[in-house]
């Protein structure tokens, strides 16, 4: 009988430990509240900012970076463990991106300045293996701008263009990791050309020697040497030119474009199409032949989903449509709120974010529209105009910024709404840093608890026998 009671107690104890483990697991795997990274001024001066980390849902706010004229978010490292930003000590009137580079761990606990690194272009490019950063670089004296290769922690800095007599900007790494492309500008800013050089450095090779009136690069090489550059004709039209990967000659790509604003575009290799976005039209162009395959007029804006599989078109007549970049799949989105405005796509690429103003109530609302299910969900309603400032990297949280400077953090899955109470108005929302998930495994808890329970029972039984 004692043995039966003993094993009943053991099983009951294991059950309790298992339930406790499951509760601990569920509790610990709830999405942790992110850390809000923002810049603000303590004394009210716009060009006198500090960076603060604020734990959403708490009263903790701490300064983590000393005073600069301004800050700009740059990018996440390829492994998602570090967030990079630029602190500017130069006049924002001339260049808002030139400054010193800092990085912050994704849990907000480690902050580090990249020693002796001055970033000019505000963009950091990682090599495909994630071992190096390639960027435009200002010397400490700010006299020369070149292409530098930097270790992720900033300890190793190598000048790849020591004898280059131009300002090197707009760096880009080809997808195969073999080449660095950049724009070289003469000191008098009268001549600009596209250059390329091996990833390890070497003599830059000009690619636009025979290309007249080069204006800017529309598409950098993602695979091979598919560079598309824009030139300005004497009549004021824009012309697209594609670099032949074998002959290194520039060939006309598509027809001349007569618009006041310069065109934008994106190459979608999976669809073998180049999508050209103009102020009032969106055009699909075959990536190989340069021939137009589809066109939609009267567009107000065009947005790609995060995975680039779909293009969301907003038309001037308050209509939204989803389009595949190859033009073969087109469908209009129905049951949208009245007077909506497209705000962007969710990181999961399955939903889009809309804003709508209700004339009767005078309120603004944010909606999530699930594309496949054609289902509309209201996320937030406010008396003021609202906007989405930033998403967390995992796409589970985003911050809503109202016009009177109050902030709201919204969790997508649970619709949890947390008001953010800051004692100083933020100047710039830089990022959302999700804490590291430290979930305990219920299997581990069961094993540990069972061993301890059985050990205690056996030891107790052994003592009784003696």
Backbone torsions as a table, in degrees:
resi	resn	phi	psi	omega
1	UNK	NA	-41.4	179.1
2	UNK	-62.9	-37.7	179.7
3	UNK	-64.8	-39.5	178.5
4	UNK	-62.9	-45.7	179.0
5	UNK	-63.5	-37.7	-178.9
6	UNK	-64.1	-46.3	-179.8
7	UNK	-71.5	-29.9	173.5
8	UNK	-63.0	-42.1	177.5
9	UNK	-63.9	-38.7	178.8
10	UNK	-63.0	-48.6	-180.0
11	UNK	-63.4	-40.5	178.4
12	UNK	-63.1	-41.0	178.3
13	UNK	-64.5	-41.7	177.8
14	UNK	-62.2	-40.0	177.9
15	UNK	-61.6	-43.7	177.5
16	UNK	-61.7	-44.5	179.3
17	UNK	-63.0	-39.1	178.4
18	UNK	-63.7	-44.1	177.9
19	UNK	-62.9	-42.6	177.9
20	UNK	-62.3	-39.7	179.1
21	UNK	-64.3	-42.7	178.8
22	UNK	-63.5	-42.4	177.6
23	UNK	-63.0	-42.2	178.8
24	UNK	-63.9	-38.3	-180.0
25	UNK	-66.1	-47.8	179.4
26	UNK	-60.9	-42.0	-178.9
27	UNK	-65.3	-41.6	-175.7
28	UNK	-77.5	-22.4	-179.2
29	UNK	-93.4	2.3	170.0
30	UNK	-63.3	140.8	-176.5
31	UNK	-55.5	117.5	179.7
32	UNK	-65.4	147.6	-180.0
33	UNK	-69.0	132.4	-174.5
34	UNK	-73.1	168.0	174.8
35	UNK	-100.5	126.2	179.6
36	UNK	-87.6	125.6	177.1
37	UNK	-107.0	119.0	-177.8
38	UNK	-143.8	159.1	174.9
39	UNK	-109.1	146.9	-179.0
40	UNK	-159.7	166.5	-179.6
41	UNK	-114.2	126.4	178.6
42	UNK	-71.1	-34.8	-174.9
43	UNK	-99.1	5.6	177.7
44	UNK	85.5	-1.5	178.9
45	UNK	-85.8	128.4	-175.0
46	UNK	-64.1	-43.2	-178.4
47	UNK	-92.1	50.9	-179.9
48	UNK	-158.5	71.3	-166.5
49	UNK	-111.5	153.0	172.3
50	UNK	-122.1	160.3	175.6
51	UNK	-104.9	132.9	-177.7
52	UNK	-122.7	147.9	171.4
53	UNK	-109.7	127.7	-176.7
54	UNK	-126.0	123.2	176.6
55	UNK	-79.3	109.9	-176.6
56	UNK	-62.0	133.3	-178.0
57	UNK	88.8	4.7	179.1
58	UNK	-131.6	-178.6	178.0
59	UNK	-107.6	17.2	-175.7
60	UNK	-90.4	121.2	173.8
61	UNK	-138.4	124.7	-179.8
62	UNK	-135.6	144.1	176.9
63	UNK	-78.2	134.2	-176.4
64	UNK	-121.0	-17.1	-180.0
65	UNK	-132.8	137.3	-179.0
66	UNK	-65.7	177.1	-171.6
67	UNK	-69.5	133.4	172.3
68	UNK	-131.5	173.4	174.3
69	UNK	-70.8	-30.5	179.6
70	UNK	-174.6	168.5	-178.0
71	UNK	-132.8	149.5	175.9
72	UNK	-137.7	128.9	174.3
73	UNK	-69.0	146.3	-177.4
74	UNK	-113.9	-70.2	-175.3
75	UNK	-171.3	166.3	170.9
76	UNK	-92.8	149.8	173.7
77	UNK	-67.9	158.1	-177.5
78	UNK	-57.4	-31.5	179.8
79	UNK	-85.0	-1.9	177.8
80	UNK	73.4	13.4	-176.0
81	UNK	-94.6	-18.5	-175.9
82	UNK	-132.5	139.6	175.4
83	UNK	-110.7	127.8	-176.5
84	UNK	-105.5	141.5	175.6
85	UNK	-146.0	164.1	-175.8
86	UNK	-116.4	130.1	172.4
87	UNK	-104.4	119.3	-173.2
88	UNK	-93.4	129.8	172.4
89	UNK	-108.7	2.3	177.3
90	UNK	-100.5	167.9	-177.5
91	UNK	-65.1	126.2	179.1
92	UNK	-67.5	-15.1	179.8
93	UNK	-66.1	-29.7	-176.8
94	UNK	-99.6	-42.9	-178.5
95	UNK	-156.6	110.0	-174.5
96	UNK	-81.8	-3.4	-175.6
97	UNK	-109.6	-9.4	-177.5
98	UNK	-78.3	127.4	179.0
99	UNK	170.0	-166.7	-176.0
100	UNK	-89.4	142.4	-177.2
101	UNK	-93.3	137.6	175.5
102	UNK	-127.5	157.7	172.1
103	UNK	-138.0	147.8	-176.2
104	UNK	-130.8	132.2	178.4
105	UNK	-66.8	154.9	-173.1
106	UNK	-66.4	-19.2	175.6
107	UNK	-92.1	1.8	175.8
108	UNK	75.3	9.1	-174.5
109	UNK	-95.3	-21.5	-178.3
110	UNK	-119.6	128.8	178.8
111	UNK	-128.3	135.7	-173.8
112	UNK	-148.6	133.6	172.3
113	UNK	-90.3	135.7	177.3
114	UNK	-78.4	102.6	-173.0
115	UNK	-59.0	136.5	174.8
116	UNK	64.0	19.4	179.1
117	UNK	-109.9	121.5	176.0
118	UNK	-120.2	113.5	-176.4
119	UNK	-94.7	132.8	-178.0
120	UNK	-96.3	-48.8	-170.9
121	UNK	-83.9	-11.6	-179.6
122	UNK	78.7	10.7	-179.5
123	UNK	-130.9	131.5	176.1
124	UNK	-111.2	130.1	179.6
125	UNK	-112.0	129.6	177.9
126	UNK	-96.0	142.5	171.9
127	UNK	-66.9	155.1	-176.3
128	UNK	-55.3	-29.0	178.9
129	UNK	-84.3	-1.7	177.6
130	UNK	72.2	12.4	-175.4
131	UNK	-91.5	-19.4	-175.7
132	UNK	-138.2	153.3	172.1
133	UNK	-110.5	133.1	174.9
134	UNK	-115.7	129.0	-175.0
135	UNK	-155.2	163.4	168.1
136	UNK	-68.7	143.7	-171.9
137	UNK	-138.6	133.9	171.3
138	UNK	-99.3	139.0	171.8
139	UNK	-68.3	165.5	-179.9
140	UNK	-59.0	-29.8	178.7
141	UNK	-86.1	-9.2	177.9
142	UNK	70.7	23.4	-174.9
143	UNK	-92.8	-31.4	-179.0
144	UNK	-130.5	145.9	179.2
145	UNK	-117.6	121.1	-178.8
146	UNK	-136.6	-175.8	176.9
147	UNK	-99.9	126.0	-177.7
148	UNK	-124.7	149.7	173.8
149	UNK	-109.7	126.2	-170.6
150	UNK	-128.9	139.7	173.3
151	UNK	-70.7	152.7	-176.4
152	UNK	-57.0	-26.9	178.0
153	UNK	-92.7	-0.4	176.9
154	UNK	80.3	4.6	-176.5
155	UNK	-77.8	-28.9	180.0
156	UNK	-114.6	122.0	-179.4
157	UNK	-128.3	123.0	-178.5
158	UNK	-123.6	128.5	176.8
159	UNK	-81.4	116.7	-179.7
160	UNK	-91.4	-10.5	-179.2
161	UNK	-129.8	58.7	-174.7
162	UNK	-67.7	-28.5	-176.6
163	UNK	-111.4	17.3	-178.8
164	UNK	-82.0	130.9	-173.5
165	UNK	-96.2	17.5	178.2
166	UNK	-127.4	167.0	172.5
167	UNK	-79.9	123.6	-179.2
168	UNK	-99.4	118.7	-178.7
169	UNK	-137.3	176.2	176.1
170	UNK	56.1	48.6	-179.1
171	UNK	-67.1	151.7	179.3
172	UNK	-154.0	139.6	178.0
173	UNK	-106.4	131.3	176.9
174	UNK	-65.6	154.6	-174.2
175	UNK	-63.4	-30.1	179.1
176	UNK	-78.7	-4.4	176.6
177	UNK	73.8	15.2	-176.6
178	UNK	-94.7	-26.4	-170.7
179	UNK	-132.5	150.2	169.8
180	UNK	-112.4	127.0	176.4
181	UNK	-109.7	147.2	177.4
182	UNK	-160.5	169.2	177.2
183	UNK	-105.3	128.7	177.2
184	UNK	-106.7	127.4	-177.2
185	UNK	-119.5	134.9	178.1
186	UNK	-66.1	153.5	-178.5
187	UNK	-56.7	-26.2	178.3
188	UNK	-88.5	2.9	177.3
189	UNK	61.3	24.6	-179.4
190	UNK	-95.9	-16.2	-176.0
191	UNK	-139.0	130.6	177.9
192	UNK	-128.2	140.0	178.5
193	UNK	-141.7	159.5	175.8
194	UNK	-95.6	134.0	179.3
195	UNK	-125.0	161.1	170.4
196	UNK	-141.0	155.5	178.9
197	UNK	-152.8	157.4	177.3
198	UNK	-61.6	153.6	-176.7
199	UNK	-60.9	-28.0	-180.0
200	UNK	-86.3	-2.5	-178.4
201	UNK	104.9	171.0	-177.6
202	UNK	143.0	-176.9	-178.2
203	UNK	-70.2	124.0	177.9
204	UNK	-64.2	140.5	179.9
205	UNK	-111.9	124.8	180.0
206	UNK	-76.6	140.6	-179.1
207	UNK	-113.4	-5.9	-174.5
208	UNK	-121.5	27.9	-178.5
209	UNK	-62.6	-34.0	-178.2
210	UNK	-102.7	11.9	-178.8
211	UNK	-105.3	112.6	-176.1
212	UNK	-82.4	144.2	174.1
213	UNK	57.8	43.1	176.5
214	UNK	-62.1	129.3	-178.0
215	UNK	-105.7	-56.7	-179.7
216	UNK	-164.2	165.2	178.5
217	UNK	-89.2	125.5	178.7
218	UNK	-88.9	-39.9	178.9
219	UNK	-135.6	120.3	173.4
220	UNK	-81.9	160.7	-176.6
221	UNK	-68.7	120.4	174.7
222	UNK	-96.5	-35.0	175.3
223	UNK	-141.8	129.2	-177.9
224	UNK	69.7	-133.1	-177.7
225	UNK	-130.7	48.3	179.9
226	UNK	-82.9	72.6	178.0
227	UNK	-92.9	130.2	174.4
228	UNK	-118.0	119.7	-177.6
229	UNK	-115.3	149.3	-179.6
230	UNK	-104.1	132.1	174.4
231	UNK	-120.6	159.5	-179.7
232	UNK	-109.6	122.5	179.7
233	UNK	-79.2	167.6	179.9
234	UNK	-64.1	-28.1	178.6
235	UNK	-81.1	-4.0	178.3
236	UNK	95.5	2.4	178.8
237	UNK	-81.4	159.7	175.1
238	UNK	-98.1	137.8	178.8
239	UNK	-126.9	136.1	178.4
240	UNK	-95.3	135.9	-178.7
241	UNK	-129.7	132.6	-178.9
242	UNK	-112.0	136.0	-179.1
243	UNK	-83.8	124.2	176.6
244	UNK	-72.9	125.6	-173.7
245	UNK	-69.1	-21.5	-177.3
246	UNK	-97.0	-45.4	-176.5
247	UNK	-94.6	-11.4	-177.2
248	UNK	60.8	27.4	176.1
249	UNK	-102.1	150.2	178.7
250	UNK	-92.4	129.4	-179.6
251	UNK	-119.5	146.0	177.5
252	UNK	-59.6	135.8	179.5
253	UNK	-126.8	106.7	-177.1
254	UNK	74.9	174.7	-175.9
255	UNK	-87.1	168.0	178.7
256	UNK	-65.1	144.3	-175.8
257	UNK	-113.1	121.4	-177.8
258	UNK	-103.2	80.6	176.7
259	UNK	-133.6	153.8	178.5
260	UNK	-71.9	-44.4	179.0
261	UNK	-85.1	143.8	178.6
262	UNK	-67.5	146.2	-178.4
263	UNK	-75.1	158.0	174.9
264	UNK	-121.0	164.4	-179.4
265	UNK	-169.7	165.9	178.1
266	UNK	-145.7	136.5	177.4
267	UNK	-90.6	124.1	178.2
268	UNK	-111.1	95.8	-174.8
269	UNK	-65.4	-36.5	-178.5
270	UNK	-60.7	-30.6	179.7
271	UNK	-100.4	-0.9	-178.5
272	UNK	55.5	38.5	-178.3
273	UNK	-136.0	149.6	170.0
274	UNK	-109.4	124.8	-178.4
275	UNK	-100.0	118.0	-179.1
276	UNK	-101.0	124.4	-178.3
277	UNK	-111.4	119.6	178.0
278	UNK	-115.4	169.6	-175.7
279	UNK	-56.0	-30.9	-177.0
280	UNK	-133.8	16.7	179.9
281	UNK	-157.5	153.0	174.5
282	UNK	-127.1	131.1	-172.9
283	UNK	-127.1	139.4	173.1
284	UNK	-101.6	129.0	-176.3
285	UNK	-123.4	131.6	177.2
286	UNK	-61.1	127.0	-173.9
287	UNK	-65.7	-25.5	-178.7
288	UNK	-88.6	-51.7	-174.3
289	UNK	-89.1	-21.7	-176.6
290	UNK	79.4	11.4	-179.2
291	UNK	-88.5	142.9	178.0
292	UNK	-71.8	129.9	-179.5
293	UNK	-111.0	-26.4	175.8
294	UNK	-154.4	157.9	-178.8
295	UNK	-151.9	139.9	174.5
296	UNK	-130.3	121.3	-178.5
297	UNK	-93.6	163.4	174.6
298	UNK	73.8	22.8	179.8
299	UNK	-81.9	143.0	178.1
300	UNK	-94.5	-36.2	177.1
301	UNK	-160.7	164.9	179.0
302	UNK	-141.7	131.8	-177.3
303	UNK	-131.5	141.0	173.4
304	UNK	-95.9	145.3	169.5
305	UNK	-69.3	165.4	-174.4
306	UNK	-61.9	-31.3	179.9
307	UNK	-89.2	1.9	178.1
308	UNK	62.3	16.0	179.7
309	UNK	-82.5	-21.5	-177.3
310	UNK	-135.3	151.9	176.9
311	UNK	-117.5	125.9	177.9
312	UNK	-98.4	120.0	-179.0
313	UNK	-105.6	130.4	172.4
314	UNK	-111.8	124.6	-177.6
315	UNK	-96.8	159.9	-178.0
316	UNK	-62.9	-26.5	-179.2
317	UNK	-90.0	34.2	175.8
318	UNK	54.5	57.8	178.7
319	UNK	-135.8	139.2	176.1
320	UNK	-115.1	144.2	177.6
321	UNK	-142.8	150.8	174.9
322	UNK	-106.8	132.4	-174.6
323	UNK	-135.2	134.2	172.4
324	UNK	-77.1	141.5	-176.4
325	UNK	-56.7	-24.1	177.8
326	UNK	-83.2	-3.2	175.8
327	UNK	82.0	0.3	-175.2
328	UNK	-82.3	-23.7	-177.9
329	UNK	-121.9	117.4	-179.5
330	UNK	-136.5	130.9	177.5
331	UNK	-149.7	136.7	177.7
332	UNK	-83.7	144.8	-178.4
333	UNK	-94.7	123.7	-175.9
334	UNK	-103.0	174.5	176.0
335	UNK	59.0	41.7	179.1
336	UNK	-92.2	154.2	179.5
337	UNK	-66.5	153.5	-178.7
338	UNK	-69.8	137.3	177.1
339	UNK	64.8	35.8	-175.7
340	UNK	-78.1	162.9	172.0
341	UNK	-136.7	133.5	-177.6
342	UNK	-75.6	128.3	-175.7
343	UNK	-106.0	-20.8	-178.6
344	UNK	146.1	176.8	-179.4
345	UNK	-104.8	147.0	176.4
346	UNK	-70.1	152.0	178.7
347	UNK	-58.7	-25.2	178.5
348	UNK	-79.4	-4.3	178.1
349	UNK	62.5	12.4	180.0
350	UNK	-103.4	-12.5	-179.4
351	UNK	-137.1	159.9	174.7
352	UNK	-124.8	158.7	-177.3
353	UNK	-109.1	129.0	-178.1
354	UNK	-124.7	151.0	173.3
355	UNK	-120.7	143.6	-178.7
356	UNK	-142.7	145.8	177.9
357	UNK	-112.4	125.8	179.1
358	UNK	-92.9	113.5	-177.0
359	UNK	-64.1	-37.1	-175.9
360	UNK	-69.6	-42.0	-177.8
361	UNK	-93.9	-17.7	-177.6
362	UNK	70.3	26.9	-178.1
363	UNK	-115.4	152.4	175.3
364	UNK	-102.7	142.3	179.5
365	UNK	-133.0	146.9	171.7
366	UNK	-105.4	137.5	-179.0
367	UNK	-127.4	146.9	168.0
368	UNK	-104.0	126.3	178.3
369	UNK	-113.0	112.7	177.6
370	UNK	-79.4	117.8	-169.7
371	UNK	-66.1	-51.9	-174.9
372	UNK	-66.0	-38.8	-177.9
373	UNK	-88.0	-8.1	-177.0
374	UNK	50.9	47.0	-175.6
375	UNK	-118.5	135.7	-176.9
376	UNK	-108.6	130.6	178.6
377	UNK	-126.7	130.1	176.4
378	UNK	-80.0	128.4	-178.7
379	UNK	-100.2	-39.2	-173.5
380	UNK	-160.1	144.3	177.1
381	UNK	-131.4	136.0	-178.2
382	UNK	-148.4	159.8	178.1
383	UNK	-78.8	-15.5	-177.2
384	UNK	-108.7	163.3	174.4
385	UNK	-64.8	135.0	-176.9
386	UNK	-121.2	155.4	176.7
387	UNK	-146.9	156.5	177.8
388	UNK	-94.2	121.0	-176.3
389	UNK	-88.0	-43.1	-177.2
390	UNK	-164.0	150.7	174.6
391	UNK	-101.8	150.5	168.9
392	UNK	-72.5	154.1	-176.2
393	UNK	-58.3	-28.8	179.1
394	UNK	-84.5	-2.3	177.1
395	UNK	74.4	13.8	-176.3
396	UNK	-95.6	-21.8	-179.7
397	UNK	-127.9	151.6	164.3
398	UNK	-147.4	161.9	-176.6
399	UNK	-107.7	130.1	175.8
400	UNK	-99.9	130.6	-178.3
401	UNK	-115.0	116.2	179.2
402	UNK	-91.2	165.1	-173.6
403	UNK	-70.2	-20.3	178.3
404	UNK	-93.0	19.5	172.4
405	UNK	74.2	9.1	172.4
406	UNK	-89.3	149.2	-173.9
407	UNK	-118.0	152.4	176.7
408	UNK	-135.0	132.6	173.3
409	UNK	-100.0	129.9	-176.1
410	UNK	-121.8	126.5	175.4
411	UNK	-93.7	122.9	-170.5
412	UNK	-65.2	-51.6	-171.5
413	UNK	-65.7	-46.5	-175.3
414	UNK	-93.6	-6.4	-175.5
415	UNK	59.7	27.1	176.3
416	UNK	-69.9	129.5	-179.9
417	UNK	-115.3	122.2	179.7
418	UNK	-120.3	122.8	176.0
419	UNK	-79.1	137.5	-178.7
420	UNK	-103.9	117.6	-177.7
421	UNK	-104.4	100.2	177.9
422	UNK	-104.5	137.7	-179.2
423	UNK	-81.8	-9.4	174.6
424	UNK	-131.4	140.4	-178.4
425	UNK	-70.1	132.9	-179.9
426	UNK	-72.6	139.8	175.1
427	UNK	-85.8	-40.0	-177.3
428	UNK	-149.1	127.1	173.4
429	UNK	-82.2	117.8	-174.0
430	UNK	-91.8	-46.4	-176.6
431	UNK	-169.6	164.7	168.1
432	UNK	-112.1	123.8	-178.2
433	UNK	-108.9	108.5	178.7
434	UNK	-76.8	132.4	177.1
435	UNK	-63.5	157.2	177.9
436	UNK	-68.0	134.4	179.4
437	UNK	-75.0	116.5	179.5
438	UNK	-108.3	48.3	-176.4
439	UNK	-68.2	140.6	174.4
440	UNK	-90.6	137.9	179.4
441	UNK	-79.1	131.1	177.3
442	UNK	-65.2	-31.2	177.4
443	UNK	-63.5	-43.2	178.0
444	UNK	-62.2	-41.8	178.6
445	UNK	-64.2	-40.3	179.1
446	UNK	-63.7	-44.6	-179.0
447	UNK	-63.7	-48.1	-179.0
448	UNK	-62.7	-46.8	-179.2
449	UNK	-63.3	-40.3	179.9
450	UNK	-64.9	-42.7	179.2
451	UNK	-62.1	-44.8	179.8
452	UNK	-64.6	-42.5	-179.3
453	UNK	-64.1	-48.3	-179.8
454	UNK	-64.2	-39.6	177.9
455	UNK	-61.3	-41.7	179.6
456	UNK	-67.2	-40.3	179.8
457	UNK	-67.3	-44.3	-179.8
458	UNK	-64.0	-41.3	-180.0
459	UNK	-65.6	-39.5	179.7
460	UNK	-65.7	-41.9	178.2
461	UNK	-65.0	-38.2	178.3
462	UNK	-63.8	-37.8	178.5
463	UNK	-65.8	-38.0	-178.9
464	UNK	-65.8	-34.9	-178.5
465	UNK	-66.6	-33.8	179.8
466	UNK	-80.2	NA	NA
